[in-house]
């Protein structure tokens, strides 16, 4: 009869904690529609840390796809947010509404 446990020499691979943190943070940033730049930056940073963790211990961790998906999601959110939000213009004089041009016929 076969046992469900693996031999003691080869530990079971699991998702890297930083990769899991990255994808969860990216999904939370998606819920906020990318309007919180610190959250987007944190998700990208967690993803890079996850890739680093997986590269250092490939026999122990998986989750490279989580990291790349988190990075892609954050980049898409940042681009869409930059395209849809108007730029903030400070020190601008208040604009005078244009008067309608009424021409006599």
Secondary structure, DSSP 4 states (H G I P E B T S, - for coil): ---SSPPTTSPPPEE-HHHHHHHHHHHHHHHTTT--HHHHHHHHHHHHHHHHHHHHTTTTEE-HHHHHHHHHHHHHHHHHHHHHSPPP--SPPPPPPPPP-----
